[in-house]
Amino acid sequence: MSFPWAQEYKPQNPVMRWVDERLPLPRLVYNAIGGGYPVPRNLNYFWNFGVLSGVALVIQIVTGIVLAMHYYASVDGAFNSVEHIMRDVNAGWFIRYAHMNGASFFFIVVYIHIFRGLFYGSYKAPREMVWPLGVVLYLLMMATG
């Protein structure tokens, strides 16, 4: 472990030890979201914005797929398809508004995430390759938004 305060997974139950030896799924979960996940000591609420941007992206993808299934992209049918989504599709009004407001939420959360990275120096070693990847993702987001 690179962080001394990250705890090693040691199952107390013999059945869980047996399962962990054959299929280390409990160990994987513990190390991914449990006490074995190494986090910096100066962790604060600004670190949540990376996860929030992922949640906003998932919301955009799901609502976008549902809306694309009901949208008709032509001059004659576009308005009628939006009316159909708003009136006839179950919770279509909610899906449409979740998609519209989710786009704004996504950009706000990503901007806060970027400024957090600049403020705390997340572009420095050993994460100097994560920053260009984030810039590429940001440019793709701007191009498709």
N, C-alpha and C positions, 0 to 999 in steps of 0.2 A: 504494500500500500504506500502511495506517495504521501498521504496525509496521515500523521500518527493518530489522529482522533477518529479516523474511519475504522469502524469495528469489523472484525472478520466474522463471517457467517459460520456459526457452530451450532447445529441443531441439537437440542437437548433430548428430544424424543427419539428413541431408537428406530421407530418406523420412518421418521423424517430423515434420519441419517442414512437409512437403507435407500430411500428414494433419492436422496441427494447424491449418493455414490453412483447410482445407475442413470439417473436423469437429473442433471444439475439445474433444473428449472427454478426451484426455490432459491438457490444461490444466485442465479441470474437476476431474479426479481429483487432480491435483497440488495444486490450490488447496484442495480439500476435505479431503484426508488427508495430503498431502505437505508439503514444505518451504515451500510458499507459504501454508499455513494460518496466519493470525495468532493467536498465543496469547500470553497475558501471561507476563512473565518470572518471576513468582512462582508459576508453575504447580506444583502438588503433587498427591499422590494423592487428595486430596479432590475434585478435578475429575472423577475417574473415576466417581463415584457417579451423575452424570446419565446417562451411557451405561449403567451397570449397571441403573438403573431402567428404561431403555428395553428392555434385554435381558430383564429380568424381566417386563415388560409383554408382550413378544412371546411369551415362554414361557407366560404365563398365557392369552393369546389362543389360541395353537395347541393347548395341552393342553385348554383349555376347549371348543374346537370339537370335538375328538376325543371328549372325554367326553360332550358333548351328543348326539353321534351315537349313542351306545350307552345313554344314560340314559332311563329310562321314568318320568316324573313323575306317579305316582299312588300312592295309599295301598297298593294291592295289589301294584304292580310295582316300587316303588322299591328295596326290599331285594334283590329278585331281579336287578334290572338292575345293582346294584353288585356283587353276586356274579358276575354274568356278566362285568362289566368286569375284575374281579380274577382270574378263573379262565380264561375262554374267549378274551378278546381278546388278541391278540399284544402283549406288553409292556404290558398294561392296568394291571397293578399299578404299573409304573414311571410310566406316564402319570398315574395317580391320585395317587401320592405326589409326583410332580413338581409337580402342580397344587396340592396342599395345602401343601407346603413352599415352593413358589414364591410363594404369597400372603404368607406371613410374610416371606420374603426381600424381596419387593417393598415391603412397608411399612417394613421396617428400612432399606432402601437409600434410600427416599424421605425418611424422617425425617433420615437423615444428610445427604442432599442439601439439605434445607431448612435444617438447622443450619449447613451450610457456607455457604449463601447469606446467612444472618443474620450469621455471623461475619465474612465478607469484605465485607459491604455490597453484595451483588449486587442489592439492591433500589433502589439509588441510580442517578442519571443516569449514563450514557445508557440504562440498562436498566429504567427505572421502569415500563414497560408489560409487561415480561416477568414481573415479580413477580405482578401481578394475574392474569395468564394461568395462572401456576403455582398460585395459590391456587384458581382455578376448577377446574383439573385435580385438585388435591388433594381438593377437596370432592366432585367426581364420583367419585374413587377411594373416598372414605369412604362415599358413598351406595351404590355398587355392591358394596362389599366386605362 
